[in-house]
């Protein structure tokens, strides 16, 4: 991960996670940067490349075609992986609309990742390994029902991998889709996305 690590500069009183979360709320990250919590530290992740953002926009546009009214798609929503005390801000996440509509206006708390229906991570050169391993493992522990990894830097060529049916911290099923083939997502999203249009 290409990131600047933020270390708490005092001894936390009480549970370390609570102190980390409070510190995360107070991080004044530069515009476009994201703050995440991993390995007991706050990491600042730099803005992604324009091609990365283009893929995210294409996927989001595809998801909106058949999105039920009670679901929302977000690009900057923090997800708390409670079993592991991690907090990630995925490239795209689909959660029930009411979770954000009814959020406390006075706090910036993350959403419980167990509430997510779909998480999409798009690799950058600096974070590809984390998305393929660390985040795959974390989202399975959440558990997030569907994890989509869009990997322009896969050693076998640009690939989208769909991971489903999390069980005991691992996904039971994975499907690799080379760029150029159709990414099909079932209920409740019911959409097809042409990966052939993704920039390489």
N, C-alpha and C positions, 0 to 999 in steps of 0.2 A: 504494500500500500504506500503510495506517495502521500505522506501526511506529516504534519507538524504535531508532535505529541505534547499534550498539556498535562503536567503532573500537578496534583493537588499540593499546595505549598504548606499545608498544616495537617496535623493529625486529626482525622475526623472523629467526632463524638458520635457514638452509636454505630449503626450499620454502615459499612463502607459504601454500599450501593446508594443509600440515601444521600450521602455527601457527594458522590459522583453525579447523581442526578441533579442535585441543586447546583453544582458547578456547571453542568451542561446547560441548564436553563439560563445561566448568567454569561455564557460564552458570547463574546461580541465578535463573531466570525466575519472576515471580509466578505463583501458581496459575492455571492455565487459559491462560496465555500460551505461545506457541511461539517457539522460536529457529530461524531459518533463515539460510543463508549465500547471499548473492547480491551480485553486483557487487563481490566482494572485501571485503564487510562482513557483520557479523552483525546481523540485523534481528529485533527482538522484535515479534511479531504478537499483538495483543490478542485476548481471547476473543471468539468470534462471538456473534451474536444468538441467542436461543432458537429462532427460526424456522429459522435456519441449522442448528442442532443437530437440530431435528425432522426436517428433510429427510435429514440424514446418518443418523439412526436408522432412517427408513423405508427408505432404500436398503440399509443394512446388513441389516435384517430380510429384505428381499427377496432379497438375495444369499445369505443363509444357507439359504434353502429348498432349494437344489440344490447347495450347495457341496461339492465333493469333500473327503474326509477329510484329504487331504494339503495343503490350502490353508487359509490364515487371513486374516481381515479385521481391519485395524488402523486406529485413528483418530489415533494419536500416534507413528507410526513415521517416523523420519527416513530420507529417500532421498537418496543421493549420486548426482548426475548427473555421472559421472566425466569425460566428454568436455569438460564446461564448468566443472568445479570449482564446482558449485552444490550446495546441500543444502536440500531442501524437506521440509516435514512436511504431506503432503496431508490433506484431510478424511477420505478413506478410501483404503486401498491393499490390494490382494490380492496376497499373496506365498506361496511355499511355506512351510508350517508349520515345517519343519525350520530355516529361517533364524532364527527367533526362539527356537525351543525349544533350539537348540544355541548360542545367543549366549554370548559370554564374560561371566561374571557380574561381572567386575572393570572392564569398560569399557562405554561407552555409544556404541558405534560405529553409524553409520547403515548401512542395507542398500544394496547396489548397486541403483540404480533399474532396471538391465537385468534384474534378477531379478523385477521386478513384472509381474504379468499384467494388472492393471487399476489405474488411478489415477482417483479422483473428486475434483474440486474444486468447491466450492459458493461462488458469488460472495457477497461482502459489498459494501456500498456503497463501502468504502474500498479494496478490492482487486480489483474486477471487471476492470479493465483488465489487471492483471498476469496474472490467470487466463486471460484471453482471448488474450493475446499472449505474454508472457514465459514463462509456465509451459507453454503449448501448445508453444512452440518448444523448450524445455528437455526436456520429456518425449519429444518426437519424437526428440531427439538421444540419449536415454538408451540404446537406444530402449525405450519402454513400448508394448506392442502395442495397448492400448486406453486412450484418455483420454476420460473423461466429464466434461463441463463443464455444471453445473447453474446456470443464470444467471437469477435472479429479476429482474435489472435490465437485461436485454437491451432495446435501444431499440425492438425490434419486438414486445415482449411476452415474458413468461417462457418460456424455452426450455431444453431439454436438447440438447446437441450431443455426438454420439458420433464420436470420431476414431479411425480404425484404419489399419493398414498403414503404419507409419512407414518412410520411405525417405529417406536423405541429409538428415536433420534436418527433414523435413516429413511430415505425414500425407497419404497419397494419397486417402483417402476420409473425408468428413465427412457426417453425417446430422443434420439439425436436427429436433427433435421438440418442437412446442409443448406447454406444460403442458396436460394433458387427454388426450393420446395415450399409448400404451403404449411404454415403453422396453424393447426386447428385446435381451438380450445372449446371444451364442452360446457355444459351447464355449470353455473348460471350465465356464463358470458356468451356462449354460442357464437363464436366468430372465427373467421379464417383470415390470416394475414399472410400476404405474399412476401416471403423473405428475399425473393429475387430482387426486390427494389431496395434492400438495405445496402448502404454504401459499404465498401470493403476496405 
